[in-house]
């Protein structure tokens, strides 16, 4: 879709929502909401192969406009996204900018356009383009603008402690693209995955939390996740303990050799043919995590263990849905066959010295990773390190800065698809959010 057509879509959506909203405004005393966010973002990525090195910079604006709940049960929302190209160099890839005519460019898209329904005080329904956040499916916020999904989302509060949620989507907007696309695998055509659905339960009581979720990418991949946590408070500190168990499994005719090219080594199986030979996955991963907080300091330690590879991507191009704390913010998933992964992180809030400043230093190590077909075909270890600096400007409400330095190194013998070549990333964000009174 061209930028002109996308802009027309945005204008049409805004006018339609405003017209409907004004016509129904007399029925409610609630107010409209308009929240804007601008982002300056810069990526500098260096790889073991210098031909893959690249930099991209962009300026983005998102505007979230929502109506009141007319008659206390129906409302509307639209969110246009604009991304302007400031700089790009090196290998042409979709990081924060889209790719058109062989070069990186800015783009515009009507990222969200939905109807929200509240037929009951305990039931919320959203239909249309929207952001989704749950254990196994997420709208990533690590680029210039978030990716969104098109479909139906429901939230139902059963009791004060127990809730049920579910969603089904037939299209999505990749996080650096100007269109909505059908779901696909690395070997299929766009739209071959008819839908992606999730259903889950959440339970909370005091400091205890539990969540269970099931995801189905039609005829391709299914997943299950269970996560429980509890916080123990002491006189001057607290300890939060979390445990998780997650599975991934082939789920139909679309799961063939090469359908997940980034994590599985199924192309190494004797007689296999990419896109033709039936493949399989029985991924299993579990973790434990401890977070100890005292004064302005938070120390985190986590360990994960995997059997068959746990697949992060629910469909081709998906990222940001990895629930394991031993992952890094950037780069490989560290969820390979028979791999064990550990992480240590130290977060400090400098509010007593520099109000608004927070820093995090983290490091992870994965060992025992194997080729998913046979250990004899490959083994590897992985290491990553990160430094994150965040600052909320005290003099300007809504202005935030964040910088991430990430370094990944691997030691590979043979071939393990989920283990990647060495890379170093620098990512810088400057965000400004503002809510208008309407």
C-alpha positions in Angstrom: 0.0 0.0 0.0 1.4 3.4 -0.9 1.9 6.2 1.6 -0.9 8.2 -0.2 -3.4 5.4 0.1 -2.5 4.8 3.7 -2.9 8.5 4.5 -6.3 8.4 2.9 -7.2 5.4 5.1 -6.1 7.4 8.2 -8.1 10.4 7.2 -11.2 8.4 6.4 -11.0 6.5 9.7 -10.5 9.7 11.7 -13.4 11.5 10.0 -15.8 8.6 10.4 -15.0 8.1 14.1 -15.3 11.8 14.8 -18.6 12.1 12.9 -20.1 9.1 14.8 -18.7 10.4 18.1 -20.2 13.9 17.7 -23.6 12.4 16.7 -23.7 10.4 19.9 -22.0 12.8 22.3 -25.2 14.0 23.8 -25.8 10.6 25.3 -22.9 10.7 27.7 -21.1 13.0 30.2 -17.7 11.2 29.7 -14.9 12.9 27.8 -12.9 12.1 24.7 -9.2 11.2 25.1 -6.3 12.0 22.8 -2.9 10.8 23.7 0.1 11.4 21.5 3.5 10.0 21.6 6.6 11.0 19.6 9.7 9.0 19.4 13.2 9.5 18.1 14.9 6.2 17.6 18.3 5.1 16.4 19.6 1.6 15.8 23.3 0.8 15.2 23.9 -2.9 14.5 27.2 -4.5 13.9 27.6 -8.2 13.0 30.3 -10.8 12.6 29.9 -10.4 8.9 30.5 -6.7 8.2 28.3 -6.8 5.1 25.3 -7.1 7.5 26.1 -4.0 9.4 23.5 -1.3 9.3 22.2 1.9 11.0 18.7 3.4 10.9 17.1 6.5 12.5 13.5 7.6 12.5 11.1 10.0 14.0 7.6 8.6 14.8 4.3 10.0 16.0 1.4 8.0 17.2 -2.0 9.5 18.2 -4.5 7.4 20.3 -8.0 8.9 20.1 -10.8 7.2 21.9 -14.4 8.2 22.5 -16.4 7.8 25.7 -18.6 4.7 26.2 -21.8 5.9 24.6 -24.8 4.6 26.6 -22.1 3.0 28.8 -21.6 0.2 26.3 -20.1 1.2 23.0 -17.0 3.3 22.1 -14.6 3.9 19.3 -10.8 4.3 18.9 -8.4 5.2 16.1 -4.6 5.4 16.2 -2.7 6.6 13.1 1.1 6.0 13.1 3.6 8.1 11.2 7.3 7.2 10.8 9.7 9.6 9.0 13.1 8.4 7.7 15.9 10.4 9.2 18.9 8.2 8.3 19.7 4.7 7.0 23.0 3.1 6.0 24.4 -0.3 5.4 22.4 -3.5 4.6 18.8 -2.7 3.7 16.5 -4.4 6.3 13.3 -3.6 8.1 14.5 -2.6 11.5 12.7 0.7 12.3 12.1 1.7 8.7 10.2 -0.2 6.0 11.7 -1.3 2.7 10.3 0.0 -0.6 12.0 -0.2 -4.0 15.1 -1.6 -2.5 15.7 1.1 0.1 14.6 2.0 3.6 11.8 4.5 3.9 9.4 6.0 6.3 5.7 5.0 6.3 2.2 5.7 7.6 -0.4 3.3 8.8 -3.7 3.3 10.6 -2.3 1.1 13.3 -5.5 0.9 15.4 -9.2 1.3 14.5 -11.6 -0.5 16.8 -15.0 -0.6 18.3 -15.1 -1.3 22.1 -18.2 -2.9 23.7 -19.0 -3.3 27.4 -22.3 -5.1 27.5 -21.6 -6.0 31.1 -19.6 -4.3 33.8 -17.4 -7.5 33.9 -17.1 -8.0 30.1 -15.1 -5.9 27.6 -14.9 -6.6 23.9 -12.7 -4.9 21.3 -13.2 -5.5 17.6 -10.8 -4.3 14.9 -7.2 -3.2 14.7 -5.6 -3.2 18.2 -2.6 -3.8 20.4 -2.4 -7.2 22.1 -0.3 -8.1 25.2 -0.3 -11.5 26.8 2.2 -14.2 27.7 2.5 -15.8 24.3 1.5 -13.0 21.9 2.7 -9.4 22.1 2.7 -6.1 20.3 6.4 -5.3 20.4 7.2 -1.8 21.4 10.9 -1.9 20.6 10.7 -0.2 17.2 9.5 3.2 16.1 5.8 2.1 16.4 4.2 -1.1 17.8 2.8 -3.9 15.6 -0.9 -4.4 16.0 -3.4 -7.2 15.2 -6.8 -7.3 13.5 -9.6 -9.3 15.0 -11.6 -9.8 18.2 -10.4 -9.5 21.8 -12.4 -10.2 25.0 -11.8 -9.7 28.7 -14.1 -11.2 31.3 -13.8 -10.7 35.0 -15.3 -13.8 36.6 -14.6 -12.8 40.2 -12.5 -10.1 41.9 -9.6 -12.6 41.7 -10.2 -14.6 38.6 -10.4 -13.4 35.0 -10.8 -15.0 31.5 -9.4 -13.6 28.3 -9.4 -14.6 24.7 -8.6 -13.3 21.2 -8.6 -14.3 17.6 -6.8 -12.4 14.8 -6.6 -12.9 11.1 -4.1 -10.2 10.2 -1.3 -8.2 11.7 0.9 -5.2 10.9 4.6 -6.0 11.1 6.4 -3.5 13.4 8.3 -1.8 10.6 5.7 -2.0 7.8 2.8 0.0 6.4 0.3 -2.8 5.7 -1.8 -5.4 7.4 -0.9 -8.9 6.3 -2.2 -12.5 6.7 -0.2 -14.8 8.9 2.3 -17.1 7.2 5.2 -19.5 7.9 8.7 -19.2 6.5 7.6 -21.6 3.8 4.0 -20.6 3.1 2.1 -17.9 1.3 0.6 -14.9 3.2 -2.7 -15.8 4.8 -2.0 -19.6 4.8 -2.3 -19.5 8.6 -6.1 -18.6 8.8 -5.9 -17.2 12.3 -3.9 -16.9 15.5 -5.9 -17.3 18.7 -5.2 -17.2 22.4 -7.2 -18.0 25.5 -6.1 -17.7 29.1 -7.0 -17.4 32.7 -5.5 -15.0 35.3 -5.7 -15.4 39.1 -4.5 -13.0 41.7 -4.8 -12.9 45.5 -2.8 -10.4 47.5 0.8 -10.8 46.2 0.2 -14.2 44.5 -0.3 -14.3 40.7 -1.0 -17.2 38.4 -1.6 -17.2 34.7 -2.2 -20.0 32.1 -2.5 -19.4 28.4 -3.0 -21.5 25.2 -2.1 -20.2 21.7 -3.0 -21.7 18.4 -1.6 -20.7 15.0 -4.1 -22.5 12.8 -2.6 -25.7 11.2 0.9 -24.6 12.2 1.9 -24.3 15.8 0.3 -24.5 19.3 1.7 -23.3 22.6 0.9 -23.6 26.3 2.2 -21.4 29.1 1.9 -21.5 32.9 3.4 -18.8 35.1 3.1 -18.4 38.9 4.7 -15.8 41.2 4.6 -14.7 44.8 6.1 -11.7 46.5 7.3 -12.0 50.1 7.7 -8.7 52.0 10.3 -8.2 54.8 10.9 -5.2 57.0 13.2 -3.4 54.5 13.2 -5.6 51.4 11.1 -8.0 49.3 11.6 -11.2 47.4 9.6 -12.1 44.4 9.8 -15.7 43.2 8.5 -16.7 39.8 8.3 -20.1 38.0 7.1 -20.8 34.4 6.5 -23.9 32.2 6.0 -23.5 28.5 5.5 -25.8 25.5 5.5 -25.5 21.7 4.2 -28.1 19.4 3.7 -28.7 15.6 0.0 -28.5 14.9 -0.9 -29.3 11.4 0.0 -29.5 7.7 1.8 -26.1 7.6 4.5 -27.4 9.9 7.0 -28.7 7.3 10.8 -28.6 7.0 12.0 -25.0 7.0 8.6 -23.5 8.1 10.6 -22.2 11.2 13.9 -21.4 9.6 15.4 -19.6 12.6 15.2 -22.1 15.4 14.9 -25.6 14.0 17.6 -27.7 12.2 15.0 -29.9 10.5 16.6 -29.3 7.1 19.6 -31.4 8.4 17.4 -34.5 8.7 18.3 -37.2 6.0 16.0 -37.0 3.0 14.2 -33.8 4.1 13.1 -31.2 1.6 12.3 -27.6 2.6 8.6 -26.8 2.3 7.6 -30.4 1.6 8.7 -32.9 4.3 6.6 -33.0 7.4 8.5 -31.8 10.4 7.8 -31.9 14.1 8.4 -30.0 17.3 7.8 -30.9 21.0 9.4 -27.9 22.7 9.5 -27.8 26.4 11.1 -25.1 28.6 10.9 -24.3 32.3 12.4 -21.5 34.5 12.7 -20.2 38.0 13.5 -16.5 38.8 14.2 -14.6 42.0 14.0 -10.8 42.3 15.3 -9.3 45.6 14.6 -5.6 46.1 16.1 -3.5 48.9 16.0 0.3 49.0 16.8 1.4 45.5 18.5 -1.8 44.4 17.0 -4.8 42.6 18.9 -8.0 42.0 17.6 -10.7 39.6 18.8 -14.3 39.1 17.1 -16.8 36.7 17.7 -20.2 35.3 15.9 -21.8 32.3 16.1 -25.4 31.0 15.0 -26.7 27.6 14.3 -30.1 26.1 13.3 -29.8 22.4 13.7 -26.3 21.1 11.0 -23.9 22.3 9.9 -21.8 19.3 9.5 -18.1 19.9 7.9 -17.0 16.6 4.2 -17.8 16.4 4.3 -17.1 12.7 6.9 -15.7 10.2 8.2 -12.3 11.3 6.8 -12.5 14.8 9.1 -11.3 17.6 8.7 -10.2 21.2 6.7 -13.1 22.6 9.5 -14.8 24.6 8.4 -15.3 28.2 11.7 -16.6 29.5 13.6 -14.2 31.8 16.9 -15.6 30.5 16.4 -14.0 27.1 18.0 -10.7 26.3 16.3 -7.6 25.1 17.9 -8.0 21.7 19.1 -10.9 19.6 18.8 -14.7 19.8 16.2 -16.5 21.9 18.5 -18.8 23.9 15.8 -21.5 23.8 17.6 -24.3 21.9 17.5 -28.1 22.2 18.9 -29.3 25.6 20.1 -25.8 26.4 20.5 -24.4 29.9 20.5 -20.7 30.3 21.2 -18.4 33.3 20.9 -14.7 33.9 22.0 -12.1 36.5 20.8 -8.5 36.4 21.4 -5.5 38.7 19.0 -2.6 38.5 19.5 0.6 40.5 17.3 3.6 40.9 19.4 6.7 41.4 16.5 8.9 42.7 18.4 9.9 45.8 21.2 11.3 43.7 19.8 11.9 40.2 16.0 11.8 40.3 14.6 10.1 37.2 17.8 8.0 36.4 17.7 4.2 36.4 20.4 1.8 35.2 20.5 -1.9 34.6 23.4 -4.2 34.0 22.7 -7.8 32.9 24.5 -10.8 31.6 23.4 -14.2 30.4 25.0 -17.5 29.5 23.5 -20.5 27.6 25.3 -23.8 27.4 24.7 -27.3 26.1 22.7 -26.1 23.0 22.4 -28.9 20.4 21.3 -29.3 16.8 17.6 -30.2 17.0 18.1 -33.2 14.7 21.2 -34.7 16.4 23.9 -33.6 18.8 26.5 -35.0 16.4 25.5 -32.2 13.9 26.2 -29.3 16.2 26.7 -27.9 19.7 27.1 -24.4 21.0 27.3 -22.0 23.9 25.9 -18.5 24.0 26.8 -15.3 26.0 25.2 -11.9 26.1 25.7 -8.7 28.0 23.6 -5.6 28.3 23.6 -2.1 29.8 20.4 -0.1 29.9 20.2 3.6 30.9 16.8 5.2 31.4 16.0 8.8 32.4 12.7 10.6 33.0 13.2 14.3 32.7 12.0 16.0 35.8 11.5 19.4 34.3 9.4 18.1 31.3 6.6 15.7 32.2 6.3 12.9 29.7 9.8 13.1 28.3 11.9 9.9 28.6 15.3 8.7 27.3 16.5 5.2 27.1 19.7 3.7 25.7 20.6 0.0 25.3 24.0 -1.5 24.7 23.8 -5.2 23.8 26.6 -7.6 23.0 26.1 -11.2 21.9 28.8 -13.9 21.4 28.5 -17.6 20.5 30.8 -20.5 20.4 29.4 -23.0 17.8 30.7 -26.3 16.5 28.8 -27.6 13.5 25.3 -26.1 13.0 22.7 -25.0 15.5 20.1 -22.7 13.8 19.0 -21.0 16.9 22.6 -19.9 17.7 23.6 -16.7 15.7 26.8 -15.1 14.7 28.3 -12.5 17.0 26.6 -9.1 17.1 26.6 -5.8 18.9 23.6 -3.5 19.1 23.2 0.1 20.3 19.6 1.3 20.5 18.6 4.8 21.6 15.1 6.2 22.2 13.8 9.6 23.1 10.0 9.5 23.8 7.6 12.3 24.6 4.0 11.6 25.6 1.2 14.1 26.0 -2.5 13.7 26.9 -4.9 16.4 25.7 -7.9 17.6 27.6 -10.9 17.4 25.3 
